[in-house]
Amino acid sequence: RPPPWRLAPSAARGEAASARSSLAGSPMRARVVLAVLAAAALVLLASILGRAHDLARIGHATGILPALPPIYLDSGNEMGGSVVQRSGHGVLMFAYGQNTTILARYVREAAFSARMLKAANPTLRVALATNLPNVSKEFTEFDVVVPIRFDHAFGGGYKIPKEGSKDGSFVVKRRQWLTRILYMAHSPFELTLALDSQVVPCSDQVDAILAREARADPWYDIAYNTQQRSGKPHCWAILYRATEATRALLRDWFVHQVNRDAMGEDQSTLNDVVGRAVRAGALRRGRLHANFASAFVPVSAEQRHFHPRTTQLLTSRVHLFHMLVHNESQARTVCARVNAAPERRRVGGQPQ
C-alpha cells in the first residue's frame, strides 16, 4: 500500500488523464495555464541567474576550501614565499577587506594586540591572515603572515562616507565573515587560537596554557565561548585542532554561511553546523572557559538593544579579554578591573 502522501499509480494516471482532457476541452484555460507557467519559468530563471551572480561575486564559494592546504610566508608577492608545515600552537588573527584605509586600520589593531600578547608571552607565536601587501616588512609583531588572495577578500565589512554628505554621515557596508572562515583552514599551527583583532591580554600564561593543551590528549576538535543564555558560539575566540573533522566543519560552515546569508552574522551558522556534526558523531566539541577568554555578551537572547551586557561567571584570573582599547594604559585598566578580585566568583557588567 502506498504512503498516504502519495497517490496510487492508477489514481495518479487517472488524475493526469482527467487534467489533459480538461485542458484539451478548454483552449482558453490552456492558454491561461501556459501563460502562468511561462511567467513562473521567467521568475525562476531570474532567481537562478541572480544566485549565480552572487556566488560568482564571492569567488565561487563551493570547492575553494582545499583539504588542509599549505601555508605561505609573506614575501611581498601574492601567495608567494616558502611553504610552511603546520606545527605547534599559536594565535591566528585576521585583517581583510576591499577598502584599503579600513584594511590598514584592522592591521594596526591586530598588530597592537599581537604586540601586547608577545610582551606578556614572549615565546607565543602569532600569525596574521591579511590581504594587505608587504605586512611582514612593516609589522614585526607577526611570526607568520598568511596572504589572503585578492578574490577571497570578499566585499563588505566597513563604513564609507556617504557621497555628497556634509554632515559626516556614513554608508554602512555589512561585515562579512566568509574570508575568516575560509582562512581558518590556512592556519600554520596544529593547535590554533583564532582571535579577533580586538583582544586584551591580561596574563603571561597564555602561551603556557596553549602549550599544555597542545600536548594533552586531544579530546576535542573545536572549542569556543558561548553566549549567555542561548548557548550559541561567540566567535571572537575559537580554539581548534588541525584534524579532518575541523577541515570538514570549516567547509560546511563556509557553504552554510553562503547559503543562509553571505553577509550575515557567523555565530548562528557555526552553531548549526557544529550541532549537526556532533549529533552525527563526526566532531568533538569543547567549551572555552570564561576564565581563559572572556567577553561582554547580551544578558538575554531576546534583548533588542546592544546593552546591557555582562561576562559569563568568572571564578579566577582572566587571561584574555575581548575589547577595543587604544593604548596600553587602557589595556592595563581593563585587566585591573576584570581581575580586581580573582579569588572571588564574579560577573562583569557593561550597562551602556
Secondary structure per residue as TSV (DSSP state, phi and psi in degrees):
chain	resnum	aa	ss	phi	psi
A	1	R	-	360.0	129.3
A	2	P	-	-69.4	153.7
A	3	P	-	-57.8	153.9
A	4	P	T	-65.1	-19.5
A	5	W	T	-89.3	1.3
A	6	R	S	-122.1	140.2
A	7	L	-	-72.9	146.3
A	8	A	-	-63.8	150.6
A	9	P	H	-53.6	-43.2
A	10	S	H	-65.5	-40.4
A	11	A	H	-65.7	-40.7
A	12	A	H	-62.3	-43.2
A	13	R	H	-64.3	-38.2
A	14	G	H	-64.3	-42.8
A	15	E	H	-67.3	-38.3
A	16	A	H	-64.2	-42.7
A	17	A	H	-63.8	-40.1
A	18	S	H	-62.9	-39.8
A	19	A	H	-66.2	-41.4
A	20	R	H	-63.8	-39.9
A	21	S	H	-64.5	-41.1
A	22	S	H	-64.8	-42.8
A	23	L	H	-67.2	-41.8
A	24	A	H	-63.5	-30.5
A	25	G	T	-82.4	-6.5
A	26	S	-	-137.9	89.8
A	27	P	H	-57.8	-39.5
A	28	M	H	-61.9	-43.5
A	29	R	H	-63.9	-38.1
A	30	A	H	-63.1	-42.9
A	31	R	H	-64.0	-39.8
A	32	V	H	-63.1	-45.1
A	33	V	H	-63.2	-43.4
A	34	L	H	-63.2	-37.9
A	35	A	H	-64.3	-41.3
A	36	V	H	-64.3	-43.4
A	37	L	H	-63.8	-39.4
A	38	A	H	-64.3	-42.4
A	39	A	H	-63.0	-42.4
A	40	A	H	-62.7	-38.5
A	41	A	H	-64.3	-39.3
A	42	L	H	-64.7	-42.2
A	43	V	H	-61.9	-44.1
A	44	L	H	-62.9	-42.0
A	45	L	H	-63.0	-42.3
A	46	A	H	-62.4	-39.7
A	47	S	H	-64.2	-42.3
A	48	I	H	-64.9	-43.6
A	49	L	H	-63.4	-39.9
A	50	G	H	-64.4	-41.1
A	51	R	H	-64.6	-41.6
A	52	A	H	-62.5	-37.3
A	53	H	H	-65.1	-41.8
A	54	D	H	-60.8	-44.8
A	55	L	H	-65.6	-39.1
A	56	A	H	-64.4	-37.3
A	57	R	H	-67.2	-30.1
A	58	I	T	-97.6	16.4
A	59	G	T	90.9	31.8
A	60	H	-	52.0	73.7
A	61	A	-	-54.7	-47.1
A	62	T	T	-73.5	136.9
A	63	G	T	89.4	1.7
A	64	I	-	-102.7	8.9
A	65	L	S	-101.6	99.2
A	66	P	-	-71.9	160.7
A	67	A	S	-77.4	110.1
A	68	L	S	42.0	66.7
A	69	P	-	-70.5	157.2
A	70	P	-	-68.8	154.1
A	71	I	E	-107.6	145.1
A	72	Y	E	-118.5	136.3
A	73	L	-	-73.2	150.1
A	74	D	-	-77.5	116.0
A	75	S	-	-114.4	13.8
A	76	G	S	90.0	-7.7
A	77	N	S	-110.4	156.2
A	78	E	T	-65.3	114.1
A	79	M	T	56.5	32.2
A	80	G	-	-94.3	-179.9
A	81	G	S	103.3	-164.7
A	82	S	-	-97.7	147.9
A	83	V	E	-72.1	134.2
A	84	V	E	-110.8	125.0
A	85	Q	-	-80.5	143.0
A	86	R	-	-63.8	137.2
A	87	S	-	-160.8	148.8
A	88	G	S	61.7	-147.8
A	89	H	E	-134.3	162.5
A	90	G	E	175.2	178.8
A	91	V	E	-103.9	137.9
A	92	L	E	-120.5	125.2
A	93	M	E	-116.1	170.3
A	94	F	E	-137.5	140.9
A	95	A	E	-149.4	109.5
A	96	Y	-	-149.6	162.1
A	97	G	-	156.7	172.1
A	98	Q	S	-101.6	-15.6
A	99	N	-	-91.6	114.2
A	100	T	H	-65.3	-33.2
A	101	T	H	-65.9	-47.9
A	102	I	H	-68.3	-37.5
A	103	L	H	-60.3	-44.5
A	104	A	H	-61.7	-35.8
A	105	R	H	-65.8	-42.5
A	106	Y	H	-60.9	-40.7
A	107	V	H	-64.2	-42.7
A	108	R	H	-62.8	-39.8
A	109	E	H	-60.4	-47.0
A	110	A	H	-63.9	-40.4
A	111	A	H	-64.5	-39.6
A	112	F	H	-64.2	-44.6
A	113	S	H	-64.8	-40.7
A	114	A	H	-63.9	-38.6
A	115	R	H	-62.4	-43.2
A	116	M	H	-67.5	-40.3
A	117	L	H	-59.9	-45.2
A	118	K	H	-77.6	-24.0
A	119	A	H	-66.2	-38.6
A	120	A	H	-85.3	-26.7
A	121	N	S	-132.3	79.1
A	122	P	T	-59.2	-27.9
A	123	T	T	-93.4	-0.1
A	124	L	-	-72.4	130.0
A	125	R	-	-89.2	135.4
A	126	V	E	-127.4	129.4
A	127	A	E	-115.5	153.5
A	128	L	E	-129.1	128.9
A	129	A	E	-99.7	120.7
A	130	T	E	-153.6	156.1
A	131	N	S	-105.1	9.7
A	132	L	S	-80.0	124.7
A	133	P	T	-72.8	155.0
A	134	N	T	59.0	32.5
A	135	V	H	-64.5	-40.2
A	136	S	H	-65.8	-22.1
A	137	K	H	-79.5	-25.9
A	138	E	H	-100.3	-29.6
A	139	F	-	-123.9	118.4
A	140	T	-	-92.7	2.1
A	141	E	S	-72.5	-19.3
A	142	F	-	-102.1	130.8
A	143	D	S	-76.6	-33.3
A	144	V	E	-137.9	136.2
A	145	V	E	-114.7	123.0
A	146	V	E	-100.2	107.3
A	147	P	E	-69.6	132.9
A	148	I	-	-91.2	126.7
A	149	R	-	-60.4	147.1
A	150	F	G	-60.3	-34.4
A	151	D	G	-83.2	0.7
A	152	H	G	-103.3	-6.2
A	153	A	S	-88.8	72.8
A	154	F	-	-62.8	158.1
A	155	G	S	-68.8	164.4
A	156	G	-	102.8	167.8
A	157	G	-	99.4	22.7
A	158	Y	E	-161.3	170.5
A	159	K	E	-110.6	141.4
A	160	I	E	-128.2	148.6
A	161	P	E	-59.2	138.1
A	162	K	-	-69.6	132.1
A	163	E	T	-61.3	128.6
A	164	G	T	79.6	1.6
A	165	S	-	-77.4	138.9
A	166	K	S	-111.4	-3.1
A	167	D	S	-105.2	10.3
A	168	G	-	78.4	14.3
A	169	S	-	-73.8	157.6
A	170	F	E	-122.7	157.6
A	171	V	E	-101.9	125.2
A	172	V	E	-89.8	123.8
A	173	K	E	-95.4	123.6
A	174	R	-	-61.5	137.4
A	175	R	-	-76.0	141.2
A	176	Q	-	-117.4	144.5
A	177	W	-	-112.3	4.5
A	178	L	H	-59.8	-41.7
A	179	T	H	-62.6	-41.6
A	180	R	H	-62.7	-45.4
A	181	I	H	-60.5	-45.5
A	182	L	H	-61.3	-43.3
A	183	Y	H	-89.1	-3.2
A	184	M	H	-63.0	-28.1
A	185	A	T	-74.8	-9.9
A	186	H	T	-102.0	19.6
A	187	S	-	-63.8	140.6
A	188	P	S	-83.5	5.2
A	189	F	S	-113.1	151.6
A	190	E	S	-73.7	-36.6
A	191	L	E	-121.0	117.8
A	192	T	E	-117.8	133.5
A	193	L	E	-105.5	103.1
A	194	A	E	-84.4	121.2
A	195	L	E	-123.5	147.9
A	196	D	-	-64.4	161.3
A	197	S	S	-72.9	-15.1
A	198	Q	-	-99.9	83.4
A	199	V	E	-134.0	140.5
A	200	V	E	-113.8	115.4
A	201	P	E	-79.9	126.8
A	202	C	-	-115.8	18.5
A	203	S	-	-156.0	155.0
A	204	D	S	-100.4	17.5
A	205	Q	-	-108.2	4.4
A	206	V	H	-61.8	-47.4
A	207	D	H	-63.2	-42.0
A	208	A	H	-64.4	-39.7
A	209	I	H	-64.6	-44.7
A	210	L	H	-65.6	-37.6
A	211	A	H	-63.2	-41.5
A	212	R	H	-64.0	-40.7
A	213	E	H	-66.0	-36.9
A	214	A	H	-65.3	-32.5
A	215	R	H	-84.9	-20.0
A	216	A	S	-73.4	164.8
A	217	D	-	-59.6	122.1
A	218	P	-	-76.4	80.4
A	219	W	-	-84.5	-5.5
A	220	Y	-	-133.7	154.5
A	221	D	S	-96.2	-35.5
A	222	I	E	-146.9	145.3
A	223	A	E	-145.2	146.9
A	224	Y	E	-157.5	166.0
A	225	N	E	-67.4	160.5
A	226	T	E	-125.8	158.4
A	227	Q	-	-70.7	161.0
A	228	Q	T	-58.9	-54.8
A	229	R	T	-106.9	-38.6
A	230	S	T	-73.8	-26.2
A	231	G	-	78.6	2.9
A	232	K	-	-72.5	158.6
A	233	P	E	-63.0	147.6
A	234	H	E	-111.8	107.2
A	235	C	E	-81.5	8.8
A	236	W	E	-68.4	-26.0
A	237	A	E	-137.4	114.9
A	238	I	E	-129.6	124.1
A	239	L	E	-104.9	125.5
A	240	Y	E	-149.0	155.5
A	241	R	E	-103.9	154.5
A	242	A	-	-82.5	80.5
A	243	T	S	-122.3	165.4
A	244	E	H	-61.8	-32.5
A	245	A	H	-65.1	-43.3
A	246	T	H	-72.8	-32.8
A	247	R	H	-59.9	-46.7
A	248	A	H	-64.8	-37.8
A	249	L	H	-63.3	-46.4
A	250	L	H	-63.1	-38.1
A	251	R	H	-62.5	-47.7
A	252	D	H	-66.2	-37.7
A	253	W	H	-63.1	-45.0
A	254	F	H	-60.1	-49.5
A	255	V	H	-64.9	-40.7
A	256	H	H	-64.6	-38.1
A	257	Q	H	-63.1	-42.9
A	258	V	H	-62.5	-46.2
A	259	N	H	-69.8	-34.0
A	260	R	H	-83.4	-53.9
A	261	D	H	-171.4	100.7
A	262	A	T	-58.6	-27.6
A	263	M	T	-106.8	14.2
A	264	G	S	-92.7	179.4
A	265	E	-	-69.4	154.4
A	266	D	S	-102.9	-2.0
A	267	Q	H	-78.4	-40.6
A	268	S	H	-66.8	-38.8
A	269	T	H	-67.5	-39.0
A	270	L	H	-63.5	-41.6
A	271	N	H	-58.1	-41.3
A	272	D	H	-63.6	-52.0
A	273	V	H	-71.9	-34.6
A	274	V	H	-65.2	-44.3
A	275	G	H	-58.6	-44.5
A	276	R	H	-63.8	-44.0
A	277	A	H	-66.1	-40.8
A	278	V	H	-65.3	-44.3
A	279	R	H	-63.3	-31.0
A	280	A	T	-83.1	-2.7
A	281	G	T	74.2	19.6
A	282	A	-	-100.2	-1.7
A	283	L	-	-149.4	142.7
A	284	R	-	-108.7	121.2
A	285	R	E	-108.9	137.7
A	286	G	E	-122.1	179.5
A	287	R	E	-132.0	129.5
A	288	L	-	-74.7	127.7
A	289	H	-	-71.6	145.4
A	290	A	T	-62.9	-23.1
A	291	N	T	-63.7	-32.4
A	292	F	T	-81.3	-49.2
A	293	A	E	-138.0	110.2
A	294	S	E	-117.6	155.0
A	295	A	E	-157.4	160.1
A	296	F	-	-80.3	131.9
A	297	V	E	-131.6	160.5
A	298	P	E	-58.1	144.5
A	299	V	S	-66.2	-36.9
A	300	S	-	-133.5	145.5
A	301	A	T	-69.1	-17.6
A	302	E	T	-97.7	-4.2
A	303	Q	-	-67.9	143.2
A	304	R	-	-96.4	-10.9
A	305	H	S	-115.1	162.0
A	306	F	S	-65.2	-39.2
A	307	H	-	-109.0	157.2
A	308	P	-	-78.5	161.1
A	309	R	E	-137.2	149.2
A	310	T	E	-137.8	165.9
A	311	T	-	-84.9	169.4
A	312	Q	-	-70.5	172.7
A	313	L	-	-63.4	126.4
A	314	L	B	-105.5	133.9
A	315	T	-	-122.2	-5.4
A	316	S	S	-157.7	-161.2
A	317	R	-	-66.1	138.5
A	318	V	-	-89.1	135.3
A	319	H	S	-96.7	-38.2
A	320	L	E	-133.8	138.8
A	321	F	E	-131.4	138.0
A	322	H	E	-91.7	106.2
A	323	M	-	-166.7	145.3
A	324	L	-	-83.3	122.0
A	325	V	-	-126.0	157.0
A	326	H	S	-107.9	-10.5
A	327	N	S	-157.9	170.6
A	328	E	H	-68.7	-27.9
A	329	S	H	-63.8	-44.1
A	330	Q	H	-63.5	-39.1
A	331	A	H	-62.0	-43.5
A	332	R	H	-63.5	-36.4
A	333	T	H	-65.0	-43.7
A	334	V	H	-59.3	-48.6
A	335	C	H	-64.5	-38.3
A	336	A	H	-63.5	-38.4
A	337	R	H	-74.8	-41.9
A	338	V	H	-66.2	-36.1
A	339	N	T	-108.5	29.5
A	340	A	S	-61.7	-35.9
A	341	A	S	-138.3	73.3
A	342	P	T	-63.9	-19.7
A	343	E	T	-80.8	-9.4
A	344	R	S	-98.1	149.9
A	345	R	-	-78.1	126.9
A	346	R	B	-153.2	163.7
A	347	V	-	-133.5	127.7
A	348	G	-	-84.6	147.2
A	349	G	E	-125.9	150.0
A	350	Q	E	-136.0	87.6
A	351	P	-	-64.6	-34.0
A	352	Q	-	-158.9	360.0
